[in-house]
């Protein structure tokens, strides 16, 4: 009986790993980011939806199934996804803090690190913010980064964290002189006395 229970838990664990992995890979396929024929994209989209159902991605944030699965995959460390295609230069994530003071001054700051290793981890964290679909988690991560900025500027009475991505032009566009473009995604306001409010991408 105990052996069956352990095998069931192990099977469920690997099933979630496969679902997360397939969801990441199928997302690239469904968006036409590979060399495979565009005529297959509609099938990849259906397969991506099926993988999304398995991990609760299509459910509302307050859905109990999604909450349980999300808690487990994050606790087990399998939430990152394991895509098998890297067809394009990825977009760069950018987080800027707008610091407002009681006297009306406004300053701007960026997340800071003390060494190159921490810089690499920060880059991964910023990319992760843009990839996560779970809004409460995204708010918590941005709030922690904003709190770190506030510790360095304790006189600030308000901090607005603005998150976006910098998209690099395709090779053909770059040859024509096109430059990178910035796309706003989220903004969060903090004073560390109330909960943040989010401004979604219009």
Secondary structure, DSSP 8 states (H G I E B T S, - for coil): -HHHHHHHHHHHHHHHHHHHHHHHHHHHHHTT-SSS-GGGHHHHHHHHHHHHHHTTTTS-TT-HHHHHHHHHHHHHT-TT-------S---EEEEEEEEEETTS-EEEEE---SSHHHHHHHHHHHHHHHH---HHHHHHHHHHHHHHHHHH-TTEEEEEEEEEEEE---HHHHHTT---EEEEEEEEEE-SSS--EE----
